[in-house]
């Protein structure tokens, strides 16, 4: 990655944006690699490897997936993805009546 950055003629910020890198992490590793004597002590056994990150599909639960909240002998079943604020208000209201 360091060689790719040097070839790119980009600023560190632009390079990080174009490679989806966190600039602070990239800068830290650059400083470690510039001072190998210090880096060697701190990162013994660590080596950098190239990683390609592929976008993945978001896994969604089946449409019939349910969550159950049980309390005081009462159970409330809701679909996965139900608004948590709504569920919290519902449970609080039911709890106050038990």
Legacy VTK file of the C-alpha trace (Angstrom):
# vtk DataFile Version 3.0
C-alpha trace
ASCII
DATASET POLYDATA
POINTS 98 float
0.000 0.000 0.000
2.910 2.348 0.744
4.272 1.829 -2.759
0.836 2.416 -4.282
0.563 5.653 -2.299
3.985 6.821 -3.506
3.047 6.056 -7.126
-0.324 7.764 -6.821
1.028 11.321 -6.420
-2.067 11.970 -4.274
-2.242 13.571 -0.855
-2.673 11.101 1.992
-6.246 12.302 2.467
-7.145 11.804 -1.194
-5.423 8.409 -1.318
-7.303 7.238 1.777
-10.628 8.361 0.352
-9.976 6.648 -2.970
-8.979 3.394 -1.210
-11.621 3.545 1.543
-8.971 3.788 4.278
-9.108 5.577 7.604
-6.558 8.368 7.286
-5.371 8.211 10.909
-4.636 4.488 10.637
-2.884 4.944 7.299
-0.732 7.756 8.736
0.151 5.695 11.806
1.341 2.777 9.671
3.317 5.115 7.410
5.123 6.524 10.457
5.819 3.004 11.732
7.272 1.968 8.402
9.440 5.101 8.184
11.098 4.258 11.515
11.613 0.493 11.348
13.775 0.309 14.494
10.927 1.672 16.640
8.306 -0.119 14.604
10.043 -3.469 15.005
9.861 -3.262 18.796
6.207 -2.225 18.867
4.896 -4.499 16.146
7.064 -7.600 16.359
5.479 -10.293 14.238
3.060 -7.896 12.542
3.106 -7.670 8.790
0.925 -5.843 6.339
-1.058 -7.736 3.761
-3.172 -6.437 0.926
-6.886 -6.878 1.473
-9.637 -6.482 -1.089
-12.981 -5.676 0.467
-15.977 -6.684 -1.577
-19.411 -5.278 -0.972
-21.708 -7.883 0.412
-25.423 -8.182 0.476
-27.093 -7.359 3.752
-28.477 -10.535 5.209
-32.081 -10.096 6.173
-34.006 -12.405 8.460
-36.909 -14.327 6.966
-40.086 -12.257 6.729
-41.731 -14.440 9.355
-38.929 -13.973 11.927
-40.213 -12.983 15.344
-38.714 -11.733 18.599
-40.351 -12.471 21.927
-40.115 -10.207 24.978
-41.375 -11.890 28.128
-41.947 -10.382 31.567
-44.283 -10.893 34.525
-45.882 -13.913 32.885
-46.675 -11.951 29.741
-45.060 -12.444 26.331
-45.065 -9.990 23.450
-44.064 -11.273 20.010
-43.109 -8.805 17.307
-41.602 -9.065 13.859
-37.855 -8.586 13.537
-37.282 -4.969 12.567
-40.126 -3.550 14.672
-39.348 -0.018 15.827
-37.520 -0.432 19.142
-38.919 2.791 20.588
-42.446 1.582 19.881
-41.674 -1.793 21.445
-40.115 -0.181 24.534
-43.172 2.052 24.989
-45.519 -0.905 24.555
-43.622 -3.031 27.072
-43.436 -0.128 29.563
-47.191 0.442 29.261
-48.040 -3.226 29.667
-45.582 -3.569 32.548
-47.188 -0.668 34.412
-50.540 -2.517 34.240
-49.186 -5.833 35.603
LINES 1 99
98 0 1 2 3 4 5 6 7 8 9 10 11 12 13 14 15 16 17 18 19 20 21 22 23 24 25 26 27 28 29 30 31 32 33 34 35 36 37 38 39 40 41 42 43 44 45 46 47 48 49 50 51 52 53 54 55 56 57 58 59 60 61 62 63 64 65 66 67 68 69 70 71 72 73 74 75 76 77 78 79 80 81 82 83 84 85 86 87 88 89 90 91 92 93 94 95 96 97
